[in-house]
Amino acid sequence: MGAMTMQNNDDTLPAESPENQSEGKKTSRPRRGKWIWLGILILILGAAAGGWLGYSSGIRARKAMEINQLTAVTTTQFELGLADITDGHLAMAQQRFEYVLSLDPTFPGASDKLAEVMIKQAQVSTVTPMPSPTVSPTPDLRGVEEIYNQAVEQVKNKQWAQAFDSLQALRNEDATYKAVDVDGLYYVVLRYRGVEMILNEGNLEGGIYDLTLAEKFAPIDADANSYRTWARYYLNGASYWGIDWGQVVSIFSEIYPAFPNLRDGSGMTATERYRLAAVKYGDQLMLQEDYCKAQEMYQLALDLSPDPVVQPTADEAGRRCSEGNAPTAQPQPGVTVTPSPTTEVSPTETPTVETPSVETTTEVPLPTP
């Protein structure tokens, strides 16, 4: 009996024996390691998701700001167009509605108001004294022919405004007289008068309007379309004036190298707008303590024209920029560091523009009287 008791004690170990405890520890360690790695993976994924959400939020905020600025410009022009209709300035109202549609083709009510204005203008231009119901007046062909010949001579002499008035008088007198030839004259006059308004008169809206009307008679040439595109781009940049100086600098940095003297009704050239906007943007960056970028903007303005008022502020921005970069970069003695201007915006449409000039009309075949 004693021997059997000892054998049972050797074969059966208690549940809490050292051997069982060591086996339990071996099986629990791998399981804990898996949970630790899973936790680290979750933290990494959470951080990546947070960064992506922050980036997406910034992009959405920037797009929302651009949309708000565009909405402010189009709304203002639309309301001014409504006021022009009330005051009887139909031509100006039409230009405003066309400008709104060029910025936002889906602007509510702009298409309807444009059609309404064009119908009113057509009604005004075709109003003639009502003849007697029993009398059919015979057109004075001698007067019509004389007006036609006068319009032809004015086109040859590049008197675009006078030629347009003659054609309007001719159409009011007899809309069927040499209709095809008159349409051709209209195209020539509107094309060249529109280019002249853009290049020489600073009437960008009027030039865009004339070229758009010319396009209804025939497709306009590449040069005329290029002038119209630059004019629209100028107006777009000017619409940010006082609202977003960085955007003004970006847009006019593309315009002034190609068209330095392009101007609008204010008389400000593209070069001058670029210079003033660079100064204003530099002031804004100084308040934001972005001294190096501010110095770059001031230098862009000073490169275009020395300014004793701007120079001290530019020097101060350069000093603060150097102090901020002193621990990491020191310019070598005797070397002048000149910031290189950079531009950030490329236009939606950048046509190739040659030296502005209005071509002679001798290349355009004119109908014979």
C-alpha positions as CSV (number, residue, x, y, z in Angstrom):
1,M,0.0,0.0,0.0
2,G,2.8,2.4,0.8
3,A,4.4,1.7,-2.6
4,M,1.2,2.4,-4.5
5,T,0.7,5.6,-2.7
6,M,4.1,6.9,-3.7
7,Q,3.5,5.9,-7.4
8,N,0.3,7.9,-7.5
9,N,2.0,10.9,-6.0
10,D,4.7,10.8,-8.7
11,D,2.2,10.4,-11.6
12,T,-0.3,13.1,-10.5
13,L,1.0,16.7,-10.2
14,P,-1.0,19.5,-8.6
15,A,-2.6,22.1,-10.9
16,E,-0.4,24.9,-9.4
17,S,2.9,23.0,-9.8
18,P,5.9,24.9,-11.1
19,E,5.8,23.0,-14.5
20,N,2.2,24.1,-15.2
21,Q,2.9,27.7,-14.3
22,S,5.9,27.9,-16.7
23,E,3.7,26.6,-19.5
24,G,1.0,29.1,-18.8
25,K,3.5,32.0,-19.0
26,K,4.8,30.7,-22.4
27,T,1.3,30.7,-23.9
28,S,0.3,34.1,-22.6
29,R,3.3,36.1,-23.9
30,P,2.6,35.7,-27.6
31,R,-1.1,36.7,-27.1
32,R,0.0,39.9,-25.3
33,G,2.4,40.8,-28.1
34,K,-0.3,40.5,-30.7
35,W,-2.5,43.0,-28.8
36,I,0.4,45.4,-28.4
37,W,1.2,45.5,-32.2
38,L,-2.5,45.8,-32.9
39,G,-2.7,48.9,-30.7
40,I,0.3,50.5,-32.4
41,L,-1.2,49.9,-35.8
42,I,-4.5,51.5,-34.7
43,L,-2.5,54.6,-33.4
44,I,-0.7,54.9,-36.8
45,L,-3.9,54.6,-38.8
46,G,-5.6,57.1,-36.5
47,A,-2.8,59.6,-37.0
48,A,-2.8,59.2,-40.8
49,A,-6.5,59.6,-40.9
50,G,-6.3,62.8,-38.8
51,G,-3.7,64.3,-41.0
52,W,-5.7,63.5,-44.1
53,L,-8.9,65.0,-42.6
54,G,-7.0,68.2,-41.7
55,Y,-5.5,68.5,-45.2
56,S,-8.9,67.9,-46.8
57,S,-10.5,70.5,-44.5
58,G,-7.9,73.1,-45.5
59,I,-8.5,72.5,-49.2
60,R,-12.3,72.8,-48.7
61,A,-11.8,76.1,-46.8
62,R,-9.6,77.5,-49.6
63,K,-12.1,76.5,-52.3
64,A,-15.0,78.0,-50.2
65,M,-13.1,81.3,-49.9
66,E,-12.5,81.4,-53.7
67,I,-16.2,80.7,-54.4
68,N,-17.3,83.4,-51.9
69,Q,-15.0,86.0,-53.6
70,L,-16.4,85.0,-57.1
71,T,-19.9,85.2,-55.8
72,A,-19.3,88.7,-54.4
73,V,-18.0,89.9,-57.7
74,T,-20.7,88.4,-59.9
75,T,-23.5,89.4,-57.5
76,T,-22.3,93.0,-57.5
77,Q,-22.1,93.2,-61.3
78,F,-25.5,91.6,-61.6
79,E,-27.1,94.1,-59.3
80,L,-25.4,97.0,-61.2
81,G,-26.8,95.5,-64.4
82,L,-30.3,95.6,-62.9
83,A,-29.8,99.2,-62.0
84,D,-28.6,100.0,-65.5
85,I,-31.8,98.5,-66.9
86,T,-33.8,100.8,-64.6
87,D,-31.8,103.8,-65.7
88,G,-32.1,102.9,-69.4
89,H,-28.4,102.1,-69.9
90,L,-29.1,99.0,-71.9
91,A,-25.7,98.6,-73.5
92,M,-23.9,98.8,-70.2
93,A,-26.4,96.4,-68.6
94,Q,-25.7,93.9,-71.4
95,Q,-21.9,94.2,-70.9
96,R,-22.3,93.5,-67.2
97,F,-24.5,90.4,-67.7
98,E,-22.1,89.0,-70.3
99,Y,-19.2,89.6,-67.8
100,V,-21.2,87.8,-65.1
101,L,-21.8,84.8,-67.4
102,S,-18.1,84.7,-68.4
103,L,-17.2,84.2,-64.7
104,D,-20.2,82.0,-63.8
105,P,-22.2,80.6,-66.7
106,T,-24.8,79.2,-64.2
107,F,-25.4,82.5,-62.3
108,P,-29.1,82.6,-61.5
109,G,-31.1,84.9,-63.7
110,A,-28.1,86.3,-65.7
111,S,-29.0,84.5,-69.0
112,D,-32.6,85.7,-68.8
113,K,-31.7,89.3,-68.0
114,L,-29.2,89.2,-70.9
115,A,-31.8,88.0,-73.3
116,E,-34.2,90.7,-72.0
117,V,-31.7,93.5,-72.5
118,M,-30.9,92.4,-76.0
119,I,-34.6,92.2,-76.9
120,K,-35.1,95.7,-75.5
121,Q,-32.1,97.1,-77.5
122,A,-33.4,95.5,-80.7
123,Q,-36.8,97.1,-80.1
124,V,-35.3,100.5,-79.5
125,S,-33.0,100.3,-82.5
126,T,-35.9,99.3,-84.8
127,V,-38.5,101.8,-83.7
128,T,-39.7,103.8,-86.7
129,P,-42.6,106.1,-87.2
130,M,-45.8,104.1,-87.9
131,P,-46.9,104.6,-91.5
132,S,-50.4,105.2,-92.6
133,P,-52.3,101.9,-92.9
134,T,-53.3,102.6,-96.5
135,V,-49.9,104.0,-97.7
136,S,-46.8,101.9,-98.5
137,P,-43.9,104.3,-98.5
138,T,-41.3,103.7,-101.2
139,P,-37.8,103.5,-99.7
140,D,-35.4,106.3,-100.7
141,L,-32.8,104.1,-102.4
142,R,-30.6,107.1,-103.2
143,G,-30.3,107.8,-99.4
144,V,-29.6,104.2,-98.5
145,E,-27.0,103.9,-101.2
146,E,-25.3,107.1,-100.1
147,I,-25.2,105.8,-96.5
148,Y,-23.8,102.5,-97.7
149,N,-21.0,104.2,-99.7
150,Q,-20.2,106.4,-96.7
151,A,-19.8,103.4,-94.5
152,V,-17.5,101.7,-97.0
153,E,-15.3,104.8,-97.1
154,Q,-15.2,105.0,-93.3
155,V,-14.1,101.4,-93.1
156,K,-11.3,102.1,-95.5
157,N,-10.2,105.0,-93.4
158,K,-10.4,102.9,-90.2
159,Q,-13.0,105.2,-88.7
160,W,-14.6,102.4,-86.8
161,A,-17.0,104.4,-84.6
162,Q,-18.3,106.5,-87.5
163,A,-18.6,103.4,-89.7
164,F,-20.7,101.6,-87.0
165,D,-23.0,104.6,-86.7
166,S,-23.5,104.6,-90.5
167,L,-24.3,100.9,-90.5
168,Q,-26.8,101.4,-87.7
169,A,-28.5,104.2,-89.7
170,L,-28.5,102.0,-92.8
171,R,-30.1,99.1,-91.0
172,N,-32.7,101.4,-89.5
173,E,-33.5,102.8,-92.9
174,D,-33.7,99.6,-94.8
175,A,-32.8,96.3,-93.1
176,T,-32.8,94.3,-96.4
177,Y,-30.5,96.6,-98.4
178,K,-27.4,94.5,-99.4
179,A,-27.9,92.4,-96.3
180,V,-25.0,90.1,-96.8
181,D,-22.5,92.9,-97.6
182,V,-23.7,94.9,-94.6
183,D,-23.2,91.9,-92.4
184,G,-19.6,91.7,-93.7
185,L,-19.0,95.4,-92.9
186,Y,-20.5,94.9,-89.4
187,Y,-18.0,92.1,-88.8
188,V,-15.0,94.2,-89.9
189,V,-16.1,97.2,-87.9
190,L,-16.9,95.3,-84.7
191,R,-13.7,93.3,-84.8
192,Y,-11.4,96.3,-85.3
193,R,-13.3,98.6,-83.0
194,G,-13.2,96.0,-80.2
195,V,-9.5,95.6,-80.6
196,E,-9.0,99.3,-80.6
197,M,-11.0,99.7,-77.4
198,I,-8.9,97.1,-75.6
199,L,-5.5,98.3,-76.9
200,N,-5.8,102.1,-77.1
201,E,-8.8,103.2,-75.1
202,G,-8.7,101.1,-72.0
203,N,-12.4,100.2,-72.5
204,L,-12.0,96.5,-71.8
205,E,-15.7,95.8,-71.3
206,G,-16.6,97.6,-74.5
207,G,-13.9,95.8,-76.5
208,I,-15.0,92.4,-75.1
209,Y,-18.6,93.3,-76.0
210,D,-17.7,94.3,-79.6
211,L,-15.7,91.2,-80.3
212,T,-18.5,89.1,-78.9
213,L,-21.0,90.7,-81.3
214,A,-18.5,90.3,-84.2
215,E,-18.4,86.6,-83.4
216,K,-22.1,86.4,-84.2
217,F,-21.4,87.3,-87.8
218,A,-18.3,85.1,-88.2
219,P,-15.6,83.4,-86.1
220,I,-13.0,86.0,-84.9
221,D,-9.3,85.5,-85.7
222,A,-6.7,84.3,-83.2
223,D,-5.3,87.7,-82.5
224,A,-8.6,89.3,-81.7
225,N,-9.5,86.3,-79.4
226,S,-6.1,86.7,-77.7
227,Y,-6.8,90.4,-76.9
228,R,-10.3,89.5,-75.6
229,T,-8.8,86.8,-73.4
230,W,-6.2,89.1,-71.9
231,A,-8.9,91.8,-71.3
232,R,-11.0,89.3,-69.4
233,Y,-8.0,88.1,-67.4
234,Y,-7.2,91.7,-66.5
235,L,-10.8,92.3,-65.3
236,N,-10.7,89.1,-63.3
237,G,-7.5,90.2,-61.5
238,A,-8.9,93.6,-60.9
239,S,-12.0,92.1,-59.3
240,Y,-9.7,90.9,-56.4
241,W,-8.4,94.4,-55.8
242,G,-8.5,95.1,-52.0
243,I,-9.9,91.7,-51.3
244,D,-7.0,89.2,-51.9
245,W,-3.6,90.9,-52.7
246,G,-1.9,87.6,-53.2
247,Q,-4.3,86.7,-55.9
248,V,-3.9,90.0,-57.6
249,V,-0.1,89.6,-57.6
250,S,-0.4,86.1,-59.0
251,I,-2.7,87.1,-61.8
252,F,-1.0,90.3,-62.9
253,S,2.4,88.6,-62.8
254,E,1.2,86.7,-65.8
255,I,-0.3,89.8,-67.6
256,Y,2.3,92.5,-67.3
257,P,5.2,90.7,-69.0
258,A,3.0,90.2,-72.1
259,F,0.9,93.4,-71.9
260,P,2.6,95.9,-69.6
261,N,0.5,98.8,-70.7
262,L,-2.9,97.1,-70.8
263,R,-5.3,99.2,-68.7
264,D,-8.9,99.5,-67.8
265,G,-11.1,102.5,-67.3
266,S,-9.2,103.5,-64.2
267,G,-6.1,104.2,-66.3
268,M,-4.0,101.8,-64.2
269,T,-1.7,99.7,-66.4
270,A,-1.1,96.0,-65.7
271,T,2.4,96.8,-64.6
272,E,1.3,99.5,-62.1
273,R,-1.4,97.2,-60.6
274,Y,1.2,94.4,-60.2
275,R,3.6,96.9,-58.4
276,L,1.0,98.3,-56.0
277,A,-0.4,94.8,-55.3
278,A,3.1,93.5,-54.4
279,V,3.5,96.4,-51.9
280,K,0.1,95.8,-50.4
281,Y,0.8,92.0,-50.2
282,G,4.2,92.7,-48.6
283,D,2.5,94.9,-45.9
284,Q,0.0,92.0,-45.2
285,L,2.9,89.5,-44.9
286,M,4.7,91.8,-42.5
287,L,1.7,91.8,-40.2
288,Q,1.8,88.0,-40.4
289,E,5.5,88.1,-39.5
290,D,6.4,86.3,-42.8
291,Y,9.3,88.7,-43.2
292,C,11.2,86.8,-46.0
293,K,8.1,86.5,-48.2
294,A,7.4,90.2,-47.5
295,Q,10.9,91.2,-48.5
296,E,10.4,89.3,-51.7
297,M,7.2,91.2,-52.5
298,Y,8.8,94.6,-51.7
299,Q,11.7,93.7,-53.9
300,L,9.4,92.8,-56.8
301,A,7.8,96.3,-56.5
302,L,11.2,98.1,-56.2
303,D,12.5,96.3,-59.3
304,L,9.7,97.8,-61.3
305,S,10.1,101.3,-59.9
306,P,12.3,102.7,-57.1
307,D,10.1,104.0,-54.2
308,P,11.6,105.9,-51.3
309,V,8.5,105.2,-49.2
310,V,8.7,101.4,-49.7
311,Q,12.5,101.1,-49.5
312,P,12.8,101.5,-45.6
313,T,10.1,98.9,-45.1
314,A,11.8,96.5,-47.5
315,D,15.1,97.0,-45.6
316,E,13.4,96.2,-42.3
317,A,11.8,93.1,-43.8
318,G,15.2,92.0,-45.0
319,R,16.8,92.6,-41.6
320,R,14.1,90.6,-39.8
321,C,14.4,87.8,-42.4
322,S,18.1,87.6,-41.9
323,E,17.7,87.4,-38.1
324,G,15.2,84.6,-38.4
325,N,17.5,82.6,-40.7
326,A,20.8,83.4,-38.9
327,P,21.2,80.0,-37.1
328,T,20.8,78.0,-40.3
329,A,22.2,80.1,-43.1
330,Q,24.6,83.0,-43.2
331,P,25.4,84.8,-46.5
332,Q,29.0,85.0,-47.3
333,P,30.7,88.4,-47.0
334,G,30.7,90.5,-50.1
335,V,27.8,88.6,-51.7
336,T,24.5,90.4,-52.2
337,V,21.5,88.0,-52.0
338,T,18.7,89.0,-54.3
339,P,15.4,87.3,-53.9
340,S,14.0,85.8,-57.1
341,P,10.4,86.5,-57.8
342,T,8.1,83.6,-58.1
343,T,4.6,83.3,-59.4
344,E,2.0,80.8,-58.2
345,V,-0.9,81.1,-60.6
346,S,-1.1,80.0,-64.2
347,P,-4.1,81.4,-66.1
348,T,-6.8,79.2,-67.2
349,E,-6.1,80.5,-70.7
350,T,-2.7,82.0,-71.7
351,P,-2.8,82.9,-75.4
352,T,0.3,83.9,-77.3
353,V,0.2,87.7,-77.8
354,E,2.3,89.6,-80.3
355,T,3.0,93.3,-80.1
356,P,-0.4,95.1,-79.9
357,S,-1.3,96.6,-83.2
358,V,-4.5,97.1,-85.1
359,E,-4.2,95.7,-88.6
360,T,-5.2,97.7,-91.6
361,T,-8.5,96.8,-93.3
362,T,-7.0,96.6,-96.8
363,E,-6.6,92.9,-96.4
364,V,-10.4,92.4,-95.8
365,P,-12.3,92.3,-99.1
366,L,-15.0,95.0,-99.0
367,P,-18.2,94.8,-101.1
368,T,-18.3,97.2,-104.0
369,P,-20.9,100.0,-103.9
